[in-house]
Amino acid sequence: MPQQHSLQPETREVQFQNAQFLPEVVKLLNEGHTVTINLRGVSMRPFLEDGRDKAVLIRPSNPKVGDPVLAEISEGFFVLHRIYRIEGNQVTLLGDGNPRRSYEHCLQSDICGAVVGFYRKGSSRLDRTDGWRWRCYSFFWMHTLFLRRYILYIYRHLH
């Protein structure tokens, strides 16, 4: 009896340090590829969780306030945060899980990737950043900075 071969390729997960991995992601984005990455860190809580969720990135074209982006804020140090303010070429970023006044700064040219959506909670359905759910969440979260510290405190103690 002939052996049957699986039509699906074998996949395996490999982990790298961000300083090694993210420059390769940026290269792929610059070549026009779409890249999906597993999220690390807690700076985008409560909506996104470390090790659980994934972000789908494309090359940035016209980032706006409120957009989640991948940016290199210093040599080899990348963050995936939301744009809080744009003033000329200066961009202020703030992670959703960061308290008020925990801003990072970069130039528009340091924005390496634009997030088009997230796979959350193990779902195979993309939660798009241009969808109504993300827009509602973003509006609420961007306009309640004064409450953020308290919401995050409660969230951390419940999880």
N, C-alpha and C positions, 0 to 999 in steps of 0.2 A: 504494500500500500504506500503510495507516495506521501511524503510529508507535506503538511499544509503550513504555509507561512502566513503570519499575520500581515495584513495590509497596512496596519498602523505602525509607525515607527516607534521604537522604544524611546521613552523620555526619562530623563532623570534631572533632579534638581541639584544645582551646584551653587554654593554661596561664595561671594567675594566681598572684600572690603569695598565700601562706597568709593574710596579714592582710586581704586583700580577699575571698578565696574562702571561707574557713571560716566567717565570720559569715553568709554566705548559706546554707551547709550547715546551720548551726544554725537559721536561720529555717525552712528546709524540714523539719528534724526536729521543730521545735516545732509545725509545722502537721500533723504526723502522717505525713509522707512517709518512705519508705525511701530512703536515699541511698548510692550506691556511689562511693567516691573512690579515686584512684590514690594509693599510698603514696609519701611522700617522706622521705628521711632514713634513717639506719642504726640508730636507737635500738631497733628491734624485731628486730634480728638475733639469732640466726641463722635464725629461723623465717621472717621476712618480710624482703623486700629492696626497697630503693629503686628506684622506677620499674618494677619487675616485677610487684608484687602489688597487689591491691585489697582494700579493706575495705568491708563492707556494714554500714551504721549505721542504727539506729532511735533514737527518743526513749528515754532511759533511764527505767526504772521502779523497779527495786530493785537497784542495783549491789552486788556482793559482792566480797570479797577474791578476787583471781585473775582477775577480769573485765577484758578490755581495753576501755578507754573513751576517748572524745575529751573532753578537759577544757581549759578556759581557765585556765591557771595564773597569768597576769597579763594585764593589759589588752591584748587583741589577740594574745596569744601562746598558741597551742594546742599540745597534745601528744596523741598517741595512744599511751597506755601502759597497763600493767596496774596494777590496784589492788593495792598491797602491804599496806596496813593501813587500817582505818577505826576511828577513835576518836571517838565522838560525831559531831559534824558535820565533823571534820577527816579528810581523806583524804590518804594518802601514796601516791604513784605511783612506779613504777620501770619504765623501758623494758627490754625483754629484752636489748637490746644494750648496756645501760649497766652499768658495773661496780657492784659493791656500794658503797653510800654515795652514789650519784648520784641521790638521791631528789628528787622535786618534791612540792610540797604544794598543796592546794586545799581548798575547802569542798565538801560534797556538792552544793550548789547550782551549783557551777562545772562539774559533769559535764554535758556537752552532748549526748553521744551514747553509745550502747552498741553494741558490735560484735557482730553475730549470726553473722558468718562472714567468711572470706577466700577470694578467688580467688588461688591461688598458682601460680607457675611457668607462667602462660599457660593454666591449666586452665579449662574452662567449668563445672566442678563446684565447688560451694560447699563449702568446708571449714568446717563449722559449729562455733561455739565451744561448743555443748552436745554435740558428738559425742565419741566415745571417743578419737579420735586427739588432738584438742585437749586434752581433759581429762588424758590421760596425759602429753603434752608439758608442760602447765601444772604438773602435780603435780611432775614431775621438775625443771623449771626453777625453780619457787618454793622447792624444798627443797634446792637445791644452790648457794645463793648463794656459799658459800665456794669453790666450784670455778669459778664463772662467769668470773672474770678469765682463768683458764687456758684454758677452753674457747673463749672469744672470741678470745684471742690465737692459738690454733691455727687457728681458723676464718678469721680475717683473713689469716693468712699462706698459707692454702690457696686463698683466693679472691682 
